[in-house]
Amino acid sequence: MTQPARSHASRSWRSNVDLRAAAWSMAAVVVLLVLVYLGSGGLKWFDAALAGYLVGVVLAVFATVYRYLIWIQRPPTAMLSRRGWQSFRRSGSRGKNVVGLGGLVVTNLLTQGFIRRRSTSRWAAHQLVFWGCILAAMVTFPLTFGWVHFESVGQTGGRYEAFLFGVGSGTFKAESVFGFTIFHLLNISAFLVIAGVVIFLYRRLGDPGALAVERAGDFAALAGLFAVSITGLFLTASSLWLEGQYYSFLNNLHALTVIVGLMYIPFGKLFHIFQRPANLGVKFYQDAGREGGGQTCRSCEQHFATQMQVADLKQILPELGFDYSDGAGNNWQDTCPACRRGQVALAQTARVGGFG
């Protein structure tokens, strides 16, 4: 009696797992481990004390790649991705699009000007968190992978040499401004992130409109960023002012927050870090759509979208279980949003017997 149940459970498990995405995710993990081995000189410069961080990164890479591949296969995302690439490579516009892509990377990803147009405080918070995380990643990952290490020069211990992939890249004095900055980059990144989190919390707790649309995942992301940053600063405080007291406990606590934070990335709000670059194709999609002509509303005869966008909606929505065609050649997508709202209001009014 138990054998059929096991067989059914096995089939159910396999049907819920995208084997192709899992294979690509495993390949990404293997590539990462190979790079760690080669970049650390055959693990010669790999710090065993950071093994926990590496495990967290490996799990996060697998889960992030897997979820991204699942997300990019969804009908709307797949259509947008396909149209974006087609628009980017369209004949006669490739050179202009290459230049435009560089501009979009700067304005949409790095400076995030679209957020500034909505709110200066929100933009400042995004920039502080964004650059704080970028700085922390540029320090943490190379150190964890053994790609970067430092060696003291001479007998006094006042000068260090930095090695990148085992190759010396210059010496510096530990007590110089440059040395102080190098050894405190993670502290600087922590202060940037904490400042951004404080602005986010101040804005969201003080703005009734922002609080009304708040979701639990938003606070979870802020709490995680704050926890990673503050526990990292605790380590510095223990070293500088407490003579190393509680360092072991704080080190384990910080490692736990970092690993949990890494695991949260593919499952929470921070996954948009990887979704955002894919949205750059929207601009090329819109440009190509405008060149193809506008869609006319069948009710008011006004242009309200591009023909390409409406045609794609007619193709995608039935795949998602939303077919708005009546079988006689008419489709609800041919009606502009204003007329849809009006027709819905009239239908509801007729349903309840009039306005009065």
C-alpha positions in Angstrom: 0.0 0.0 0.0 2.9 2.4 0.6 4.7 1.9 -2.7 2.1 3.7 -4.8 2.1 6.6 -2.4 5.9 6.9 -2.7 5.7 6.8 -6.4 3.0 9.5 -6.5 5.1 11.7 -4.1 8.1 11.2 -6.3 6.2 12.2 -9.5 4.7 15.2 -7.6 8.1 16.4 -6.5 9.6 16.1 -9.9 6.7 18.0 -11.5 7.2 20.9 -9.2 10.9 21.3 -10.0 12.1 22.8 -13.2 15.0 20.4 -14.0 16.4 22.7 -16.6 16.6 25.6 -14.3 18.0 23.4 -11.5 20.7 22.2 -13.9 21.7 25.8 -14.8 21.7 26.7 -11.2 24.0 23.9 -10.3 26.3 24.9 -13.2 26.4 28.4 -11.8 27.5 27.0 -8.4 30.2 24.8 -10.0 31.5 27.8 -11.9 31.6 29.8 -8.7 33.5 27.1 -6.8 36.0 26.7 -9.6 36.6 30.5 -9.6 37.1 30.3 -5.8 39.6 27.5 -6.2 41.6 29.2 -9.0 41.4 32.7 -7.6 42.6 31.7 -4.1 45.6 29.9 -5.5 44.2 26.4 -4.9 42.6 27.5 -1.6 46.0 28.7 -0.4 44.6 32.2 0.4 41.1 30.9 1.4 40.3 31.8 5.0 38.6 28.8 6.6 37.0 31.2 9.1 34.9 32.5 6.2 33.7 29.1 5.1 30.2 29.8 6.5 29.9 32.9 4.4 30.9 30.9 1.3 28.2 28.3 2.1 25.7 31.1 2.3 26.8 32.5 -1.1 26.7 29.1 -2.7 23.1 28.5 -1.5 22.1 32.1 -2.5 23.6 31.7 -6.0 21.7 28.4 -6.6 18.4 29.8 -5.4 18.8 33.2 -7.2 19.7 31.6 -10.5 16.9 29.1 -10.2 14.2 31.7 -9.4 15.5 34.1 -12.1 15.2 31.4 -14.7 11.7 30.5 -13.5 10.7 34.2 -13.5 12.1 34.9 -17.0 10.1 31.9 -18.4 6.7 33.4 -17.2 4.6 34.3 -20.3 4.6 38.1 -19.6 8.3 38.2 -18.7 9.3 36.0 -21.6 7.4 38.1 -24.1 8.9 41.4 -22.7 12.4 39.9 -22.8 11.9 38.6 -26.3 10.5 41.9 -27.6 13.2 43.9 -25.8 16.0 42.0 -27.5 14.2 42.2 -30.8 13.8 46.0 -30.5 17.4 46.4 -29.4 18.7 44.5 -32.4 16.3 46.0 -35.0 17.9 47.0 -38.2 19.1 50.6 -38.5 19.0 51.3 -34.7 21.7 49.1 -33.2 24.4 51.7 -32.9 22.0 54.2 -31.3 20.6 51.5 -29.0 24.1 50.5 -27.8 24.8 54.1 -26.8 21.3 54.4 -25.3 21.9 51.2 -23.3 24.9 52.9 -21.7 22.8 55.9 -20.8 20.0 53.7 -19.3 22.5 51.8 -17.1 23.7 55.2 -15.7 20.3 56.8 -15.3 18.1 53.8 -14.3 20.6 51.5 -12.4 23.3 53.7 -11.0 21.8 57.2 -10.4 18.2 56.0 -10.4 16.8 59.3 -11.6 13.3 57.9 -12.1 13.1 57.6 -8.3 14.3 61.2 -7.8 11.4 62.5 -9.9 9.0 60.9 -7.5 10.6 61.9 -4.2 14.0 63.3 -3.3 14.1 61.6 0.2 13.2 58.3 -1.3 15.9 58.7 -4.0 18.5 59.6 -1.3 17.5 56.5 0.7 17.8 54.2 -2.4 21.2 55.7 -3.2 22.6 55.3 0.3 21.4 51.7 0.5 22.4 50.9 -3.1 26.0 52.2 -2.9 26.4 50.9 0.6 25.5 47.4 -0.6 27.7 47.7 -3.7 30.7 48.7 -1.6 30.1 45.9 0.9 29.8 43.4 -1.9 33.0 44.6 -3.6 34.9 44.0 -0.3 33.1 40.9 1.2 33.0 38.6 -1.8 36.6 38.9 -2.9 37.8 38.4 0.7 35.4 35.4 1.2 36.5 33.8 -2.1 40.2 34.3 -1.3 40.7 36.6 -4.3 42.1 39.4 -2.1 44.4 39.1 0.8 46.9 41.4 2.7 50.4 40.7 3.9 52.5 42.8 6.2 55.7 44.2 4.8 58.8 44.4 7.0 59.2 43.8 10.7 57.3 46.7 12.1 53.9 45.7 10.8 53.0 49.2 9.8 52.9 48.6 6.1 50.8 46.1 4.1 50.8 44.8 0.6 47.5 44.0 -1.1 47.3 40.9 -3.4 44.7 40.4 -6.0 44.5 36.8 -7.3 47.9 36.3 -5.8 49.5 39.2 -7.6 50.9 42.1 -5.6 49.1 45.4 -6.3 50.9 47.9 -4.2 51.8 48.7 -0.6 50.4 51.2 1.8 50.8 52.4 5.4 48.2 51.0 7.8 48.0 54.3 9.6 47.7 56.5 6.5 44.4 57.9 5.3 44.4 55.3 2.5 45.1 52.5 4.8 42.4 53.6 7.3 39.9 53.8 4.4 40.8 50.4 3.1 40.5 48.6 6.4 37.2 50.4 7.2 35.4 50.1 3.9 32.9 47.7 5.4 32.2 50.2 8.3 31.7 53.0 5.7 29.3 50.8 3.8 27.4 50.0 7.0 27.0 53.6 7.9 25.6 54.3 4.3 23.1 51.4 4.6 22.0 52.4 8.1 21.5 56.0 7.0 19.4 54.8 4.0 17.3 52.5 6.3 16.6 55.3 8.7 15.4 57.6 5.9 13.2 54.7 4.6 11.7 54.1 8.0 11.1 57.8 8.7 9.4 58.3 5.4 7.2 55.2 5.6 6.2 55.6 9.3 5.5 59.3 8.9 3.7 59.3 5.5 0.1 57.9 5.8 0.1 57.3 2.0 3.3 55.2 2.1 2.1 53.4 5.2 -1.2 52.4 3.6 0.6 50.5 0.8 3.3 49.0 3.1 3.9 45.3 3.0 5.5 43.0 5.5 8.3 42.1 3.1 9.3 45.8 2.9 10.1 45.9 6.6 11.8 42.5 6.5 14.2 43.8 3.9 15.0 46.9 5.9 15.4 44.9 9.1 17.8 42.5 7.4 19.9 45.3 6.0 20.0 47.0 9.4 20.9 43.8 11.2 23.8 43.0 8.9 25.2 46.6 9.1 24.8 47.0 12.9 26.3 43.6 13.8 29.3 44.4 11.5 29.8 47.7 13.4 29.6 45.8 16.7 32.7 43.8 15.6 34.7 47.0 15.1 33.5 48.4 18.4 34.6 45.2 20.2 38.1 45.4 18.6 38.7 49.1 19.1 37.0 49.8 22.4 36.2 46.6 24.3 39.6 44.9 23.8 38.0 42.0 21.9 35.3 41.2 24.5 32.3 39.4 23.1 34.0 39.3 19.7 33.4 35.5 19.2 29.7 35.9 19.9 29.4 39.0 17.8 31.3 37.4 15.0 28.9 34.4 15.0 25.9 36.8 15.2 27.1 38.8 12.3 27.8 35.7 10.2 24.3 34.5 10.9 22.7 37.8 9.8 24.8 37.8 6.6 23.9 34.2 5.7 20.2 34.7 6.4 20.4 37.9 4.4 21.9 36.1 1.4 19.3 33.4 1.6 16.6 36.1 1.7 17.7 37.7 -1.6 16.1 35.1 -4.0 12.9 34.9 -1.9 12.2 38.5 -0.9 11.9 42.0 -2.0 15.7 42.3 -2.7 15.3 39.9 -5.7 14.4 43.0 -7.7 18.2 43.7 -7.7 18.3 41.1 -10.5 15.0 41.9 -12.1 15.7 45.6 -12.6 18.4 45.2 -15.3 16.0 43.1 -17.4 13.6 46.1 -17.4 16.1 48.1 -19.4 14.6 46.5 -22.5 11.3 48.2 -21.8 12.6 51.5 -23.3 13.6 49.8 -26.6 10.3 48.0 -26.6 8.4 51.3 -26.3 10.5 53.0 -29.0 9.9 50.1 -31.4 6.2 50.2 -30.6 5.9 53.9 -31.3 7.5 53.3 -34.7 4.9 50.7 -35.4 1.9 53.0 -34.9 -0.7 53.6 -32.2 -3.7 51.6 -31.3 -7.1 53.3 -31.7 -9.8 52.8 -29.1 -12.9 51.3 -30.7 -15.2 53.5 -28.6 -13.6 57.0 -28.5 -11.3 56.5 -31.5 -8.3 58.0 -29.6 -4.8 56.5 -29.5 -4.1 54.9 -26.1 -1.2 52.4 -26.6 1.0 51.0 -29.3 -0.3 48.3 -31.7 2.6 46.1 -30.6 1.7 46.3 -27.0 -2.0 45.6 -27.5 -1.2 42.6 -29.8 1.1 41.2 -27.2 -1.5 41.5 -24.5 -4.0 39.7 -26.7 -1.5 36.9 -27.0 -0.4 36.7 -23.4 -3.6 37.1 -21.4 -5.3 33.9 -22.7 -2.1 32.0 -21.7 -2.7 33.3 -18.1 -6.4 32.4 -18.2 -7.8 35.8 -19.1 -9.4 35.7 -22.5 -11.2 39.0 -23.2 -12.4 38.2 -26.7 -16.0 37.6 -27.5 -15.5 35.1 -30.3 -16.8 37.5 -32.9 -13.5 39.4 -33.5 -14.0 41.9 -30.8 -11.5 42.2 -27.8 -11.7 44.2 -24.6 -8.1 45.2 -25.1 -9.1 47.3 -28.1 -10.9 49.7 -25.7 -8.9 52.4 -23.9 -8.8 52.4 -20.0 -11.0 55.5 -19.7 -13.8 53.9 -21.9 -13.4 50.6 -20.0 -14.1 52.4 -16.7 -17.1 54.1 -18.2 -18.5 50.9 -19.6 -18.0 49.1 -16.3 -19.7 51.9 -14.4 -22.7 51.8 -16.9 -22.9 48.0 -16.6 -22.9 48.2 -12.8 -25.5 50.9 -12.8 -27.8 48.9 -15.1 -27.3 45.9 -12.8 -28.6 47.7 -9.7 -31.4 49.4 -11.6 -30.1 52.9 -12.3 -28.3 55.8 -10.6 -31.1 56.7 -8.1 
